[in-house]
Amino acid sequence: MLDRGLYVGPNFSVAPCPVCGGMFAKCGLPNHLRRHQKAAAEKSRPGGASNRSPAWWDGWKEGYKRGARDARRDRKRVAPKGQTPS
């Protein structure tokens, strides 16, 4: 592992994050700021999955259960070769 004393260039000097105030190396700060931007965009996204109402989720779950039940019933109707359907 390289000695920390080797990292003395201007890119490795410490700078504060303007959003959260955390201290980061200048070369790592742009990636950290991108994370803040991505998190802010996801929070403000209209119609995101987290913004759906509980009634919507209840309807989705009911539809999923019915689809699974119908598929199970269809599998029972189609019997493997050589067997009679029950």
Secondary structure in CASP SS format (residue, H / E / C, confidence):
PFRMAT SS
TARGET T0000
AUTHOR 0000-0000-0000
METHOD secondary structure of the structure
MODEL  1
M C 1.00
L C 1.00
D C 1.00
R H 1.00
G H 1.00
L H 1.00
Y C 1.00
V C 1.00
G C 1.00
P H 1.00
N H 1.00
F H 1.00
S C 1.00
V E 1.00
A E 1.00
P E 1.00
C C 1.00
P C 1.00
V C 1.00
C C 1.00
G C 1.00
G C 1.00
M E 1.00
F E 1.00
A E 1.00
K C 1.00
C C 1.00
G C 1.00
L H 1.00
P H 1.00
N H 1.00
H H 1.00
L H 1.00
R H 1.00
R H 1.00
H H 1.00
Q H 1.00
K H 1.00
A H 1.00
A H 1.00
A H 1.00
E H 1.00
K H 1.00
S H 1.00
R C 1.00
P C 1.00
G C 1.00
G C 1.00
A H 1.00
S H 1.00
N H 1.00
R C 1.00
S C 1.00
P H 1.00
A H 1.00
W H 1.00
W H 1.00
D H 1.00
G H 1.00
W H 1.00
K H 1.00
E H 1.00
G H 1.00
Y H 1.00
K H 1.00
R H 1.00
G H 1.00
A H 1.00
R H 1.00
D H 1.00
A H 1.00
R H 1.00
R H 1.00
D H 1.00
R H 1.00
K H 1.00
R H 1.00
V C 1.00
A C 1.00
P C 1.00
K C 1.00
G C 1.00
Q C 1.00
T C 1.00
P C 1.00
S C 1.00
END
